[in-house]
């Protein structure tokens, strides 16, 4: 539970927490959090700790129930943390359970005004216009030829049908459902096994599997096993599968839990760039509205050098210095960074040749280790040589940024064998990224950053969650003192000015006019 601006945000790491609904833990904190766990100075939350013991209950002598919040070694995000439950003594020999695998039950909120609408027989459909006509054993039975399609071959057989008693359905026939035999009756002439349809469902939900490619595979399989019956066309199979899957319940339909099946905005992968020429009908129009006041932009071009650090050489130098094992005088004196000797030995063991002479093998392994140590020493010296140029380059761009880099990664820091906290390394990795500054700071994020610079309070700093690198840096420095350092404030001003400059360079021409909201969309059936 944390505060972002004036809002209290409650999240939970249990697998039952979803964006469309709160789990029992979130609901409990929402209802009783302010009373039982007030957000004050005494209730601090250090998100940088790998493991946090937040609950301990004594069950019996020397046996306690403990709850830990643990982070993943590959993820620093809040979603990477899990709840681990331990029951036993303090030696760690008890029972450990991870919440990702637990059988917790989700909070179910029951509407008191709801009524029981249970259907007694789910196999009988409801028709409000006229009752559905079912099979009548007293009526005559017809036998017709049909084909059953399986995974490897098809079989010709007969099916028992009955004419529909509805006078308006003269050409309709009542046929068996076939579900008890694992068969899907499509139209009384073509029947498909559940194994066949389920196999395509599994392929479709796990990877991109077009109908045409799947039908081509099945057609070749049919020719290989039995050439008596060929497989259906892609158009027929498409209709069969959609009719079958409409009756299934597919868990995880990849539908947005908030927007539903019709989201307002969608993000495409960029593969489908345009319609095929044959689909460009006169009735097909883009989902835009043209007005006489619409702005026409005849020329547009890409703006280069949108990175936060414009100088490419400085970006490379910064990444060169902070990437890898931290530079310390200890490791420089030894000439080998921590872990390099073990890696060299492992490399030698992995590349061992099955030679009979043990002395030659040991000599070869030693030479490999020496080469690995020499490479590590050379790499560390190159990073050390890049330090002054990286610091001077940052100072030319922003003096406070260069001073911050020199304080955390400079020569004096290396001489004292001080290792900067990881929050500063991640901050400078984002600063020197080879991407547009607008990917790091969008327009709403720039507005929030400007509000923080105007009034540098903890409330305004919490709103900067849209800029993770800055938010993490401010959260770390907030724990060191009440006021934010002036050097950090200068860096924030530089980020704001650089982001505004890039944004203004991309926004060309006048602002588009506001269109009236009373636009009527064409029915999609007419397109």
VOTORZA-442801 format. One line per 2 residues: number of its first residue (from 1); for each residue x, y, z of C-alpha. Coordinates in Angstrom, 1 decimal. Example, Ala and Ser with C-alpha at 12.3 -4.5 7.8 and 13.67 -1.06 7.14 Angstrom:
<rs>
1> 12.3,-4.5,7.8  13.7,-1.1,7.1
</rs>
This chain:
<rs>
1> 0.0,0.0,0.0  1.4,3.3,-1.1
3> 0.4,6.9,-1.8  0.6,8.3,-5.3
5> -0.3,11.9,-5.1  -3.5,12.1,-3.1
7> -4.6,8.6,-3.9  -3.8,5.5,-1.8
9> -3.0,2.6,-4.1  -3.3,-1.0,-2.8
11> -1.8,-3.9,-4.7  -1.3,-7.5,-3.8
13> 1.2,-10.1,-4.9  -1.1,-13.1,-4.6
15> -2.1,-14.7,-7.9  -5.8,-13.9,-7.3
17> -5.2,-10.1,-7.6  -6.5,-8.8,-10.9
19> -6.9,-5.3,-12.5  -10.7,-5.9,-12.7
21> -11.2,-6.8,-9.1  -9.6,-6.8,-5.7
23> -8.6,-9.9,-3.8  -9.4,-10.4,-0.2
25> -6.1,-8.8,1.0  -6.7,-5.6,-1.1
27> -10.2,-5.4,0.2  -9.1,-5.8,3.8
29> -6.5,-3.0,3.5  -9.0,-0.8,1.7
31> -11.6,-1.3,4.5  -9.3,-1.4,7.6
33> -5.9,-0.3,6.4  -6.0,3.3,7.8
35> -7.2,2.0,11.2  -4.8,-0.9,11.6
37> -1.8,0.1,9.4  -1.6,3.9,9.2
39> 0.8,5.3,6.6  3.0,7.4,9.0
41> 6.7,7.7,9.7  6.6,4.6,11.9
43> 5.2,2.5,9.0  8.0,2.5,6.4
45> 8.3,0.3,3.4  11.7,-0.2,2.0
47> 11.1,-1.6,-1.5  14.9,-2.2,-2.0
49> 15.1,-5.1,0.4  15.2,-8.5,-1.2
51> 13.3,-10.2,1.6  11.0,-8.7,4.2
53> 9.4,-10.5,7.1  6.1,-8.7,7.6
55> 4.2,-11.2,9.7  5.1,-13.6,12.5
57> 2.6,-15.6,14.6  3.6,-18.0,17.3
59> 1.6,-21.3,17.0  3.2,-23.3,19.7
61> 6.5,-23.6,21.5  9.4,-23.0,19.0
63> 6.9,-23.1,16.1  5.8,-19.9,14.3
65> 3.9,-19.0,11.2  6.0,-16.5,9.2
67> 5.2,-14.5,6.0  7.9,-13.1,3.8
69> 7.8,-10.8,0.8  10.6,-11.9,-1.5
71> 11.8,-10.4,-4.8  12.8,-12.3,-7.9
73> 16.5,-12.1,-8.8  15.6,-11.2,-12.4
75> 12.9,-8.6,-11.7  12.9,-5.5,-9.5
77> 9.3,-4.6,-10.2  6.6,-5.0,-7.7
79> 5.1,-7.8,-9.8  8.2,-9.8,-9.3
81> 7.7,-10.1,-5.5  5.9,-13.1,-4.1
83> 4.6,-14.0,-0.7  6.4,-17.0,0.9
85> 4.9,-18.7,4.0  7.1,-20.7,6.4
87> 5.8,-22.8,9.3  8.3,-24.2,11.7
89> 11.2,-23.4,14.0  13.9,-20.7,13.4
91> 16.3,-23.2,11.9  14.4,-23.3,8.5
93> 13.6,-27.0,8.6  9.8,-26.5,8.6
95> 7.3,-26.2,5.7  7.8,-23.6,3.0
97> 5.0,-22.6,0.7  5.0,-20.0,-2.1
99> 1.9,-18.0,-2.7  2.2,-18.5,-6.4
101> 1.3,-22.2,-5.9  -1.2,-21.8,-3.0
103> -4.9,-22.5,-3.2  -6.1,-19.3,-1.8
105> -9.7,-18.3,-2.6  -10.5,-15.0,-4.1
107> -12.8,-12.6,-2.4  -16.4,-13.1,-3.7
109> -18.7,-10.1,-3.2  -22.3,-11.3,-3.2
111> -25.1,-9.0,-4.2  -27.9,-9.4,-1.5
113> -30.6,-8.6,-4.1  -29.4,-11.3,-6.5
115> -31.8,-14.2,-7.2  -31.1,-17.8,-8.0
117> -31.3,-18.3,-11.8  -29.9,-21.8,-12.0
119> -31.0,-23.7,-15.1  -32.0,-27.3,-14.2
121> -31.0,-28.7,-17.6  -28.2,-26.9,-19.4
123> -28.6,-29.1,-22.5  -32.0,-27.6,-23.3
125> -31.8,-24.2,-25.0  -34.4,-21.5,-24.5
127> -36.3,-20.1,-27.4  -38.7,-17.3,-26.4
129> -40.4,-17.2,-29.7  -41.3,-20.9,-30.2
131> -40.3,-24.0,-28.2  -37.5,-25.9,-29.8
133> -38.5,-29.2,-31.5  -36.7,-32.2,-30.1
135> -36.4,-35.8,-31.2  -39.6,-37.8,-30.9
137> -39.2,-41.6,-30.7  -42.8,-42.1,-32.1
139> -42.0,-40.3,-35.4  -40.3,-42.1,-38.4
141> -36.5,-42.1,-38.7  -34.5,-41.4,-41.8
143> -31.0,-42.8,-42.6  -28.6,-40.7,-44.5
145> -24.9,-40.9,-45.5  -22.4,-38.8,-43.6
147> -18.7,-38.4,-43.1  -16.8,-38.4,-39.8
149> -13.5,-36.5,-40.0  -10.8,-37.5,-37.5
151> -7.1,-36.6,-36.9  -5.7,-38.9,-39.6
153> -8.6,-40.1,-41.8  -12.3,-39.8,-42.5
155> -15.0,-42.5,-42.3  -18.1,-42.8,-44.4
157> -21.1,-44.0,-42.3  -24.8,-43.4,-41.8
159> -26.7,-41.2,-39.4  -30.2,-41.4,-38.1
161> -32.3,-38.3,-38.6  -35.8,-37.1,-38.1
163> -37.8,-34.5,-40.0  -38.5,-31.4,-38.0
165> -42.1,-31.2,-36.9  -42.2,-27.4,-37.4
167> -44.1,-26.6,-40.5  -41.9,-23.7,-41.3
169> -38.7,-25.9,-41.4  -39.5,-28.2,-44.2
171> -35.8,-28.8,-45.1  -34.5,-29.1,-41.5
173> -33.7,-32.4,-39.9  -33.1,-33.3,-36.2
175> -29.9,-35.2,-35.7  -27.9,-36.6,-32.8
177> -25.6,-34.3,-30.8  -22.7,-36.8,-30.6
179> -21.0,-35.2,-27.6  -21.1,-38.5,-25.6
181> -19.1,-40.1,-28.4  -16.6,-37.3,-28.8
183> -18.1,-36.1,-32.1  -19.3,-32.6,-33.1
185> -22.3,-32.7,-35.5  -21.9,-29.8,-37.8
187> -24.7,-30.2,-40.3  -25.8,-33.8,-40.2
189> -23.5,-34.5,-43.2  -20.1,-33.5,-41.9
191> -19.1,-34.6,-38.4  -15.8,-33.9,-36.7
193> -14.1,-35.6,-33.8  -13.4,-33.5,-30.7
195> -9.7,-34.6,-30.9  -9.4,-32.9,-34.3
197> -11.0,-29.6,-33.2  -9.2,-29.6,-29.9
199> -5.8,-30.0,-31.6  -6.4,-26.9,-33.7
201> -7.5,-25.0,-30.6  -4.3,-26.0,-28.8
203> -2.2,-25.0,-31.8  -4.1,-21.7,-32.3
205> -3.9,-20.6,-28.7  -0.1,-21.4,-28.4
207> 1.2,-20.0,-31.7  0.1,-18.3,-34.9
209> -1.7,-21.0,-36.9  -3.7,-19.9,-39.9
211> -6.6,-22.0,-41.1  -5.1,-22.4,-44.5
213> -1.8,-23.8,-43.2  -3.6,-26.1,-40.8
215> -5.9,-27.5,-43.5  -2.9,-28.0,-45.8
217> -1.2,-30.1,-43.1  -4.4,-32.1,-42.5
219> -4.8,-32.7,-46.2  -1.3,-34.1,-46.6
221> -1.9,-36.2,-43.5  -5.1,-37.7,-45.0
223> -3.3,-38.5,-48.2  -0.5,-40.2,-46.3
225> -2.7,-42.5,-44.1  -5.8,-43.0,-46.3
227> -6.6,-41.5,-49.7  -10.2,-42.6,-49.7
229> -11.5,-39.3,-48.3  -9.9,-35.9,-48.6
231> -10.1,-33.2,-45.9  -12.5,-30.3,-46.1
233> -11.5,-26.9,-47.5  -10.2,-24.1,-45.3
235> -13.5,-22.2,-45.6  -15.6,-25.2,-44.4
237> -13.2,-25.9,-41.5  -13.2,-22.3,-40.4
239> -17.0,-22.4,-40.1  -16.8,-25.7,-38.3
241> -14.2,-24.6,-35.8  -15.9,-21.3,-34.9
243> -19.2,-23.2,-34.4  -17.4,-25.6,-32.1
245> -15.4,-23.2,-30.1  -18.4,-21.0,-29.6
247> -19.7,-23.8,-27.3  -16.4,-24.0,-25.4
249> -15.2,-22.1,-22.4  -11.6,-21.0,-23.0
251> -9.9,-19.8,-19.9  -7.7,-16.8,-20.6
253> -9.3,-15.4,-23.7  -6.6,-12.7,-23.9
255> -9.4,-10.1,-23.5  -8.7,-6.9,-21.5
257> -10.3,-7.3,-18.1  -11.2,-3.6,-18.1
259> -12.1,-2.8,-21.7  -13.8,-6.0,-22.5
261> -14.0,-7.4,-26.1  -14.2,-3.9,-27.7
263> -11.4,-1.7,-26.3  -11.3,2.0,-27.3
265> -7.6,1.8,-28.3  -5.6,-1.1,-29.6
267> -1.8,-1.5,-30.2  -0.8,-3.5,-33.3
269> 2.4,-5.3,-33.9  3.2,-3.4,-37.1
271> 2.9,-6.5,-39.4  -0.5,-5.6,-40.9
273> 0.2,-2.3,-42.5  -2.7,-1.9,-44.9
275> -5.7,-3.7,-46.4  -5.3,-5.8,-49.5
277> -6.1,-3.9,-52.7  -9.1,-6.1,-53.3
279> -10.7,-4.9,-50.0  -10.4,-1.2,-50.9
281> -14.1,-0.8,-51.6  -15.8,2.7,-52.0
283> -17.6,2.1,-48.7  -14.4,1.5,-46.7
285> -13.3,4.6,-44.9  -10.7,5.3,-42.2
287> -12.2,5.9,-38.7  -11.5,9.7,-38.9
289> -13.7,12.7,-39.5  -12.8,15.3,-42.0
291> -13.8,18.9,-41.5  -13.2,22.1,-43.5
293> -11.0,23.3,-40.7  -8.8,20.2,-40.6
295> -5.1,20.9,-40.7  -3.2,19.5,-43.8
297> 0.4,18.7,-43.2  2.1,18.1,-46.5
299> 5.6,17.5,-45.4  6.8,15.5,-42.4
301> 10.3,14.3,-41.5  11.9,12.4,-38.7
303> 13.8,14.4,-36.1  17.2,12.9,-35.3
305> 19.1,13.0,-32.0  16.0,12.6,-29.8
307> 18.0,10.9,-27.0  18.4,12.5,-23.6
309> 22.1,12.8,-24.2  22.6,14.2,-27.6
311> 26.3,13.3,-27.9  26.6,9.7,-29.0
313> 30.2,9.4,-27.8  29.2,10.5,-24.3
315> 26.4,7.9,-24.2  28.8,5.1,-25.1
317> 31.4,6.3,-22.5  28.8,6.4,-19.7
319> 27.5,2.9,-20.5  31.1,1.6,-20.8
321> 32.0,2.8,-17.3  28.9,1.6,-15.4
323> 28.4,-1.7,-17.3  30.0,-4.7,-15.6
325> 31.6,-5.4,-12.2  31.8,-2.2,-10.1
327> 35.3,-0.5,-10.4  37.1,-0.5,-7.1
329> 40.8,0.0,-6.1  40.8,-3.4,-4.5
331> 39.9,-5.2,-7.8  42.3,-3.0,-9.8
333> 45.2,-3.9,-7.5  44.5,-7.6,-7.8
335> 43.9,-7.1,-11.5  41.0,-9.6,-11.4
337> 37.4,-8.5,-10.7  35.5,-10.7,-8.2
339> 34.4,-13.9,-9.8  36.7,-13.6,-12.8
341> 39.0,-16.4,-11.5  36.1,-18.7,-11.1
343> 34.8,-17.9,-14.5  38.2,-18.5,-16.0
345> 38.4,-21.9,-14.3  34.9,-22.8,-15.5
347> 35.8,-21.8,-19.0  38.9,-24.0,-18.9
349> 36.9,-27.0,-17.6  34.2,-26.5,-20.3
351> 36.7,-26.5,-23.1  38.8,-29.5,-21.9
353> 40.0,-31.8,-24.6  40.0,-35.5,-23.8
355> 43.8,-35.7,-24.0  45.7,-38.6,-22.5
357> 48.5,-36.5,-21.2  47.4,-34.9,-17.9
359> 50.3,-32.5,-17.8  49.4,-31.1,-21.2
361> 45.8,-30.7,-20.1  46.7,-28.8,-17.0
363> 49.0,-26.5,-19.0  46.3,-25.8,-21.5
365> 43.8,-25.1,-18.7  46.2,-22.7,-17.1
367> 46.8,-20.8,-20.3  43.1,-20.4,-20.8
369> 42.8,-19.0,-17.2  45.6,-16.6,-17.9
371> 44.0,-15.4,-21.1  40.6,-14.9,-19.3
373> 42.3,-12.9,-16.5  44.2,-10.8,-19.0
375> 41.0,-10.0,-20.8  39.3,-9.0,-17.5
377> 42.3,-6.8,-16.5  42.3,-5.1,-19.9
379> 38.5,-4.5,-19.7  38.8,-2.9,-16.3
381> 41.6,-0.6,-17.4  39.6,0.5,-20.5
383> 36.7,1.3,-18.2  39.0,3.3,-15.9
385> 40.5,5.2,-18.8  37.0,6.1,-20.0
387> 36.0,7.7,-16.6  37.5,11.2,-17.1
389> 36.1,11.6,-20.6  32.6,10.4,-19.5
391> 32.6,12.8,-16.5  33.8,15.8,-18.6
393> 31.2,15.0,-21.3  28.4,15.0,-18.8
395> 29.6,18.2,-17.2  29.5,19.9,-20.6
397> 25.9,18.9,-21.1  24.7,19.4,-17.5
399> 27.2,20.4,-14.7  25.0,18.8,-12.0
401> 24.6,15.6,-14.0  28.4,15.3,-14.4
403> 28.9,16.1,-10.7  26.5,13.4,-9.7
405> 28.2,10.9,-12.0  31.6,11.9,-10.6
407> 30.4,11.5,-7.0  29.1,8.0,-7.5
409> 31.4,6.6,-10.2  34.4,9.0,-10.4
411> 38.1,8.4,-9.8  37.9,9.4,-6.2
413> 35.1,6.9,-5.6  37.2,4.2,-7.3
415> 40.2,5.1,-5.2  38.2,4.8,-2.0
417> 36.8,1.4,-3.1  33.2,2.7,-2.7
419> 30.5,1.1,-4.6  27.6,3.2,-5.7
421> 24.0,2.0,-4.9  22.4,0.2,-7.8
423> 19.7,2.9,-8.1  22.3,5.3,-9.5
425> 23.6,2.8,-12.0  20.1,2.1,-13.2
427> 19.5,5.9,-13.4  22.5,6.5,-15.7
429> 21.7,3.5,-17.8  18.4,5.1,-18.5
431> 20.0,8.5,-19.1  22.4,7.1,-21.7
433> 19.8,4.9,-23.4  19.7,4.8,-27.2
435> 16.1,5.8,-27.4  14.0,9.0,-27.6
437> 13.6,11.0,-24.4  9.9,10.9,-25.0
439> 9.9,7.1,-24.4  11.2,7.9,-20.9
441> 9.2,11.1,-20.3  5.9,11.4,-22.0
443> 4.0,14.7,-22.1  1.9,13.8,-18.9
445> 5.1,12.7,-17.2  6.8,16.0,-18.1
447> 3.8,17.9,-16.6  4.2,15.8,-13.4
449> 8.0,16.5,-13.4  7.3,20.2,-13.8
451> 4.9,20.2,-10.9  7.5,18.4,-8.7
453> 10.2,21.0,-9.6  7.9,23.8,-8.8
455> 7.0,22.2,-5.4  9.5,19.5,-4.5
457> 7.3,17.6,-2.0  7.1,13.9,-1.3
459> 3.5,14.0,-2.6  4.6,15.4,-6.0
461> 7.6,13.0,-6.1  5.2,10.0,-5.7
463> 3.4,11.1,-8.9  6.6,10.5,-10.9
465> 5.9,6.8,-11.1  5.6,7.3,-14.9
467> 9.3,8.0,-15.0  10.7,5.0,-13.1
469> 14.3,6.0,-13.2  13.6,9.4,-11.6
471> 11.0,8.0,-9.2  13.4,5.4,-7.9
473> 16.1,7.9,-7.4  13.9,10.3,-5.5
475> 12.5,7.4,-3.4  16.0,6.4,-2.4
477> 17.1,10.0,-1.6  13.9,10.6,0.3
479> 15.1,7.9,2.8  18.4,9.7,3.3
481> 16.9,13.0,4.4  13.8,15.2,4.4
483> 14.9,17.6,1.6  15.9,16.5,-1.9
485> 19.5,17.4,-2.8  19.9,20.5,-5.0
487> 22.1,18.5,-7.4  19.2,16.1,-8.0
489> 16.8,19.0,-8.5  19.2,20.5,-11.2
491> 19.2,17.1,-13.0  15.4,17.0,-12.9
493> 15.3,20.5,-14.4  17.7,19.4,-17.2
495> 15.5,16.4,-18.0  12.4,18.6,-18.1
497> 14.1,21.1,-20.5  15.5,18.4,-22.7
499> 12.1,16.6,-22.9  10.2,19.8,-23.6
501> 12.7,20.7,-26.4  12.3,17.4,-28.1
503> 8.6,17.5,-27.8  8.3,21.0,-29.2
505> 10.6,20.0,-32.2  8.2,17.2,-33.0
507> 5.0,19.2,-32.7  4.8,21.1,-36.0
509> 2.2,23.5,-37.3  -1.0,24.7,-35.7
511> -3.0,22.6,-33.2  -5.8,20.5,-34.8
513> -9.3,22.0,-34.3  -11.7,20.4,-31.9
515> -14.3,18.3,-33.7  -17.9,18.1,-32.7
517> -18.8,15.0,-30.7  -22.1,14.5,-32.6
519> -20.6,12.2,-35.2  -22.6,9.2,-36.4
521> -20.7,6.1,-37.3  -21.7,4.0,-40.2
523> -22.9,0.4,-39.4  -20.1,-2.0,-39.8
525> -22.3,-4.3,-41.8  -22.3,-1.8,-44.7
527> -18.5,-1.5,-44.9
</rs>
